[in-house]
Amino acid sequence: MSWRHGLADTRSHSELAMAAKAKARTIVVRLLSTAGTGFTYMTKRRRALPKLQLRKFDPVVNQHVLFLETKLK
């Protein structure tokens, strides 16, 4: 037991509230194949940059195809 047990807390509500966290500088994104196979890659990108478009290997069609950033589910 602490020495404050049973005593009323004199701090105001604003003192008890915690500060909001800042948003992360990087975010995890999913890259979806444009070949229509449903194959995906997960990667990180900086939040300030535009959406990713990368040409990567899709093993379902055994070719390099364009992958576009989509929402995570």
N, CA, C and O of each residue as an XYZ file, in Angstrom:
292
protein
N       0.840     -1.199      0.000
C       0.000      0.000      0.000
C       0.868      1.239      0.000
O       1.919      1.294      0.639
N       0.405      2.216     -0.724
C       1.158      3.462     -0.748
C       0.673      4.378      0.370
O      -0.378      4.152      0.969
N       1.438      5.383      0.628
C       1.074      6.324      1.680
C      -0.134      7.147      1.285
O      -0.764      7.766      2.142
N      -0.484      7.168     -0.040
C      -1.634      7.945     -0.491
C      -2.920      7.139     -0.440
O      -3.983      7.662     -0.771
N      -2.850      5.898     -0.039
C      -4.044      5.057     -0.022
C      -5.143      5.717      0.809
O      -4.939      6.098      1.962
N      -6.293      5.836      0.196
C      -7.424      6.411      0.906
C      -7.521      7.917      0.781
O      -8.533      8.488      1.186
N      -6.511      8.590      0.237
C      -6.563     10.036      0.084
C      -7.128     10.392     -1.281
O      -6.932      9.655     -2.247
N      -7.823     11.508     -1.369
C      -8.386     11.969     -2.636
C      -7.270     12.499     -3.527
O      -6.337     13.145     -3.052
N      -7.376     12.218     -4.826
C      -6.391     12.710     -5.785
C      -6.718     14.166     -6.090
O      -7.835     14.479     -6.502
N      -5.751     15.058     -5.889
C      -5.991     16.500     -6.044
C      -5.628     17.010     -7.437
O      -5.777     18.201     -7.710
N      -5.155     16.133     -8.323
C      -4.809     16.578     -9.670
C      -6.081     16.814    -10.487
O      -7.089     16.130    -10.313
N      -6.003     17.809    -11.387
C      -7.153     18.095    -12.238
C      -7.233     17.073    -13.366
O      -6.291     16.313    -13.594
N      -8.368     17.058    -14.073
C      -8.570     16.112    -15.176
C      -7.549     16.333    -16.283
O      -7.068     15.366    -16.874
N      -7.208     17.589    -16.578
C      -6.256     17.882    -17.652
C      -4.850     17.386    -17.298
O      -4.081     17.033    -18.192
N      -4.511     17.356    -16.027
C      -3.212     16.844    -15.619
C      -3.155     15.324    -15.730
O      -2.078     14.763    -15.934
N      -4.280     14.660    -15.602
C      -4.324     13.209    -15.665
C      -4.325     12.700    -17.101
O      -3.881     11.581    -17.357
N      -4.815     13.504    -18.041
C      -4.889     13.077    -19.440
C      -3.490     13.031    -20.044
O      -2.654     13.887    -19.756
N      -3.238     12.024    -20.885
C      -1.937     11.887    -21.521
C      -1.936     12.626    -22.859
O      -2.979     12.790    -23.492
N      -0.768     13.060    -23.270
C      -0.635     13.737    -24.560
C      -0.825     12.733    -25.689
O      -0.459     11.565    -25.557
N      -1.399     13.192    -26.803
C      -1.618     12.322    -27.959
C      -0.278     11.996    -28.617
O       0.621     12.836    -28.670
N      -0.157     10.769    -29.117
C       1.065     10.362    -29.796
C       1.121     10.980    -31.185
O       0.091     11.202    -31.822
N       2.329     11.255    -31.644
C       2.511     11.742    -33.004
C       2.378     10.578    -33.972
O       2.632      9.431    -33.606
N       1.980     10.867    -35.209
C       1.872      9.814    -36.213
C       3.266      9.333    -36.594
O       4.227     10.102    -36.590
N       3.357      8.052    -36.921
C       4.635      7.476    -37.325
C       5.097      8.068    -38.655
O       4.282      8.434    -39.502
N       6.396      8.155    -38.822
C       6.948      8.715    -40.058
C       6.802      7.726    -41.213
O       6.631      8.138    -42.361
N       6.868      6.434    -40.922
C       6.706      5.413    -41.952
C       5.433      4.622    -41.702
O       4.975      4.496    -40.566
N       4.863      4.087    -42.794
C       3.670      3.254    -42.683
C       3.896      1.966    -43.473
O       4.656      1.944    -44.441
N       3.231      0.901    -43.050
C       3.289     -0.375    -43.751
C       2.191     -0.375    -44.801
O       1.040     -0.057    -44.503
N       2.548     -0.733    -46.037
C       1.586     -0.741    -47.138
C       1.600     -2.104    -47.824
O       2.574     -2.851    -47.724
N       0.527     -2.412    -48.508
C       0.420     -3.657    -49.269
C       0.471     -3.322    -50.747
O      -0.221     -2.413    -51.207
N       1.290     -4.055    -51.494
C       1.388     -3.890    -52.941
C       0.665     -5.052    -53.589
O       0.983     -6.211    -53.321
N      -0.318     -4.751    -54.450
C      -1.139     -5.767    -55.104
C      -0.782     -5.853    -56.581
O      -0.635     -4.831    -57.252
N      -0.642     -7.086    -57.087
C      -0.267     -7.329    -58.475
C      -1.370     -6.856    -59.422
O      -2.552     -7.085    -59.168
N      -0.980     -6.198    -60.514
C      -1.950     -5.766    -61.527
C      -2.249     -6.892    -62.514
O      -3.096     -6.734    -63.393
N      -1.557     -8.032    -62.376
C      -1.816     -9.175    -63.248
C      -3.119     -9.878    -62.871
O      -3.578    -10.764    -63.593
N      -3.715     -9.488    -61.743
C      -4.989    -10.070    -61.328
C      -4.858    -11.404    -60.619
O      -5.839    -12.136    -60.485
N      -3.647    -11.729    -60.162
C      -3.430    -13.014    -59.489
C      -3.745    -12.961    -58.007
O      -3.911    -14.002    -57.370
N      -3.828    -11.761    -57.450
C      -4.068    -11.616    -56.014
C      -2.799    -11.682    -55.192
O      -2.855    -11.594    -53.965
N      -1.648    -11.835    -55.845
C      -0.373    -11.904    -55.134
C      -0.012    -10.525    -54.596
O      -0.196     -9.518    -55.279
N       0.510    -10.484    -53.353
C       0.829     -9.206    -52.716
C       2.212     -9.233    -52.096
O       2.741    -10.295    -51.770
N       2.786     -8.063    -51.937
C       3.991     -7.820    -51.153
C       3.630     -6.827    -50.063
O       2.758     -5.980    -50.255
N       4.301     -6.927    -48.915
C       4.165     -5.929    -47.856
C       5.487     -5.171    -47.782
O       6.558     -5.775    -47.843
N       5.410     -3.844    -47.649
C       6.618     -3.038    -47.553
C       6.313     -1.777    -46.747
O       5.163     -1.511    -46.396
N       7.362     -1.008    -46.460
C       7.198      0.247    -45.742
C       7.502      1.404    -46.679
O       8.327      1.284    -47.585
N       6.822      2.541    -46.448
C       7.142      3.769    -47.177
C       6.949      4.948    -46.244
O       6.240      4.852    -45.243
N       7.581      6.057    -46.578
C       7.408      7.271    -45.773
C       6.005      7.827    -45.986
O       5.480      7.784    -47.098
N       5.410      8.338    -44.947
C       4.039      8.840    -44.989
C       3.880     10.011    -45.959
O       2.826     10.145    -46.581
N       4.884     10.849    -46.100
C       4.776     12.070    -46.910
C       4.835     11.802    -48.417
O       4.468     12.672    -49.207
N       5.290     10.616    -48.826
C       5.449     10.323    -50.246
C       4.133      9.885    -50.879
O       3.224      9.441    -50.177
N       4.026     10.010    -52.221
C       2.814      9.518    -52.896
C       2.758      7.986    -52.863
O       3.724      7.332    -52.471
N       1.621      7.422    -53.278
C       1.437      5.975    -53.250
C       2.472      5.277    -54.127
O       2.878      5.791    -55.169
N       2.889      4.092    -53.679
C       3.922      3.340    -54.391
C       3.386      2.632    -55.628
O       2.254      2.150    -55.647
N       4.212      2.581    -56.646
C       3.988      1.772    -57.840
C       5.344      1.157    -58.176
O       6.270      1.866    -58.570
N       5.461     -0.161    -58.021
C       6.732     -0.839    -58.244
C       6.558     -1.982    -59.227
O       5.508     -2.623    -59.267
N       7.588     -2.235    -60.016
C       7.600     -3.386    -60.912
C       8.367     -4.489    -60.196
O       9.578     -4.390    -59.997
N       7.642     -5.549    -59.807
C       8.230     -6.649    -59.052
C       7.806     -7.971    -59.673
O       6.962     -8.015    -60.569
N       8.404     -9.041    -59.183
C       8.148    -10.374    -59.721
C       6.880    -10.964    -59.118
O       6.712    -10.967    -57.899
N       5.982    -11.466    -59.977
C       4.775    -12.175    -59.544
C       4.986    -13.658    -59.868
O       4.966    -14.032    -61.040
N       5.189    -14.511    -58.854
C       5.490    -15.920    -59.106
C       4.314    -16.703    -59.686
O       4.524    -17.779    -60.246
N       3.091    -16.201    -59.570
C       1.933    -16.912    -60.110
C       1.978    -16.921    -61.641
O       1.693    -17.942    -62.266
N       2.339    -15.772    -62.246
C       2.433    -15.684    -63.709
C       3.879    -15.781    -64.199
O       4.141    -15.743    -65.401
N       4.821    -15.909    -63.246
C       6.247    -16.062    -63.539
C       6.782    -14.906    -64.392
O       7.548    -15.123    -65.331
N       6.366    -13.662    -64.053
C       6.784    -12.466    -64.788
C       6.934    -11.296    -63.826
O       6.404    -11.312    -62.715
N       7.661    -10.289    -64.271
C       7.687     -9.016    -63.562
C       6.476     -8.207    -64.010
O       6.264     -8.027    -65.210
N       5.686     -7.722    -63.070
C       4.496     -6.927    -63.378
C       4.446     -5.722    -62.448
O       5.196     -5.642    -61.475
N       3.563     -4.797    -62.755
C       3.381     -3.603    -61.926
C       2.571     -3.961    -60.684
O       1.547     -4.638    -60.770
N       3.049     -3.494    -59.518
C       2.349     -3.661    -58.258
C       1.932     -2.277    -57.762
O       2.744     -1.352    -57.736
N       0.661     -2.138    -57.366
C       0.131     -0.865    -56.890
C      -0.189     -0.953    -55.407
O      -0.582     -2.006    -54.905
N      -0.015      0.161    -54.716
C      -0.318      0.220    -53.283
C      -1.822      0.171    -53.071
O      -2.570      0.884    -53.740
N      -2.266     -0.667    -52.144
C      -3.671     -0.766    -51.777
C      -3.814     -0.681    -50.260
O      -2.824     -0.699    -49.528
N      -5.054     -0.588    -49.803
C      -5.315     -0.516    -48.362
C      -5.042     -1.857    -47.687
O      -5.229     -2.919    -48.281
N      -4.597     -1.785    -46.433
C      -4.465     -2.995    -45.630
C      -5.833     -3.401    -45.125
O      -6.680     -2.546    -44.866
N      -6.057     -4.689    -44.985
C      -7.356     -5.145    -44.471
C      -7.212     -5.648    -43.071
O      -8.194     -6.075    -42.464
